[in-house]
Amino acid sequence: MTLTWESTYAIALELRRQHPEVNIEDVTLQQIYDWTIKLSDFEDDLSLVNDDILYVIYQDWFEENMHGQ
C-alpha cells in the first residue's frame, strides 16, 4: 500500500505501530513529518505537506490511543 499525505489515518496507524513507546501528547508536528517521510510505503511530494495535514495525522493517532484500538 502506498501512503500519501491524503492517507492521514493510515499514516497515523503506522506511526503508532512503529513508535509504541511515544507519548502522543509529547509528539511535535516536526516529528510527525520526519517519521512520516521515513515510512517505507510513503511516496508523495514533500512540498505538498502543511501543518493542517500534520495535525490531522496527530489527531488520528491521538484518537487511536484514546480508544485503544
Backbone hydrogen bonds in HBPLUS format (Angstrom, degrees):
<---DONOR---> <-ACCEPTOR-->    atom                        ^
c    i                          cat <-CA-CA->   ^        H-A-AA   ^      H-
h    n   atom  resd res      DA  || num        DHA   H-A  angle D-A-AA Bond
n    s   type  num  typ     dist DA aas  dist angle  dist       angle   num
A0003-LEU N   A0041-ASP O   2.74 MM  38  5.57 173.3  1.74 139.5 140.3     1
A0043-GLU N   A0003-LEU O   2.86 MM  40  5.93 170.8  1.87 165.7 163.6     2
A0007-SER N   A0004-THR O   2.85 MM   3  5.27 157.3  1.90 114.9 122.6     3
A0011-ILE N   A0007-SER O   2.86 MM   4  6.02 159.1  1.90 161.2 168.1     4
A0012-ALA N   A0008-THR O   2.88 MM   4  6.08 159.9  1.92 147.6 153.4     5
A0013-LEU N   A0009-TYR O   2.96 MM   4  6.26 158.4  2.01 151.4 156.7     6
A0014-GLU N   A0010-ALA O   3.03 MM   4  6.22 157.5  2.08 144.8 150.8     7
A0015-LEU N   A0011-ILE O   2.83 MM   4  6.07 162.2  1.86 158.1 163.1     8
A0016-ARG N   A0012-ALA O   2.91 MM   4  6.04 157.5  1.96 147.2 153.8     9
A0017-ARG N   A0013-LEU O   2.95 MM   4  6.16 150.8  2.04 142.0 150.0    10
A0018-GLN N   A0014-GLU O   2.90 MM   4  6.11 154.9  1.96 148.7 155.3    11
A0019-HIS N   A0015-LEU O   2.86 MM   4  5.84 133.3  2.08 144.5 155.5    12
A0022-VAL N   A0019-HIS O   3.27 MM   3  5.66 163.1  2.30 112.5 117.6    13
A0026-ASP N   A0023-ASN O   2.81 MM   3  5.55 161.7  1.84 126.4 132.6    14
A0027-VAL N   A0024-ILE O   3.18 MM   3  5.18 159.3  2.23 103.6 110.0    15
A0032-ILE N   A0028-THR O   3.07 MM   4  6.45 159.1  2.12 149.2 154.7    16
A0033-TYR N   A0029-LEU O   2.92 MM   4  6.17 159.1  1.97 148.6 154.1    17
A0034-ASP N   A0030-GLN O   2.88 MM   4  6.11 171.5  1.88 153.6 155.6    18
A0035-TRP N   A0031-GLN O   2.84 MM   4  5.96 170.0  1.85 157.3 159.9    19
A0036-THR N   A0032-ILE O   2.88 MM   4  5.86 155.2  1.94 144.6 152.2    20
A0037-ILE N   A0033-TYR O   3.05 MM   4  6.27 170.0  2.06 161.2 161.8    21
A0038-LYS N   A0035-TRP O   3.24 MM   3  5.22 139.4  2.41  95.8 107.2    22
A0039-LEU N   A0036-THR O   3.05 MM   3  5.36 160.5  2.09 110.3 116.6    23
A0042-PHE N   A0039-LEU O   3.10 MM   3  5.30 161.1  2.13 109.2 115.2    24
A0048-LEU N   A0045-ASP O   3.06 MM   3  5.67 166.9  2.08 119.0 123.2    25
A0054-LEU N   A0050-ASN O   3.18 MM   4  6.52 167.3  2.20 155.8 159.3    26
A0055-TYR N   A0051-ASP O   2.82 MM   4  5.94 150.4  1.90 146.5 154.8    27
A0056-VAL N   A0052-ASP O   3.03 MM   4  6.28 147.9  2.14 142.6 150.6    28
A0057-ILE N   A0053-ILE O   3.09 MM   4  6.44 157.4  2.14 151.6 157.1    29
A0058-TYR N   A0054-LEU O   2.98 MM   4  6.25 158.6  2.02 144.9 151.0    30
A0059-GLN N   A0055-TYR O   2.80 MM   4  6.08 160.8  1.83 150.4 155.3    31
A0060-ASP N   A0056-VAL O   2.87 MM   4  6.10 162.5  1.90 152.7 157.0    32
A0061-TRP N   A0057-ILE O   2.96 MM   4  6.18 161.5  1.99 152.9 157.8    33
A0062-PHE N   A0058-TYR O   2.81 MM   4  6.02 162.6  1.84 155.7 161.0    34
A0063-GLU N   A0059-GLN O   2.84 MM   4  6.03 164.3  1.86 153.3 157.1    35
A0064-GLU N   A0060-ASP O   3.04 MM   4  6.23 157.3  2.09 144.8 150.9    36
A0065-ASN N   A0061-TRP O   3.03 MM   4  6.32 153.3  2.11 148.0 155.2    37
A0066-MET N   A0062-PHE O   2.91 MM   4  6.20 150.9  1.99 148.8 157.6    38
A0067-HIS N   A0063-GLU O   2.99 MM   4  6.19 154.2  2.06 151.5 157.4    39
A0068-GLY N   A0064-GLU O   2.90 MM   4  5.85 115.4  2.32 134.6 150.1    40
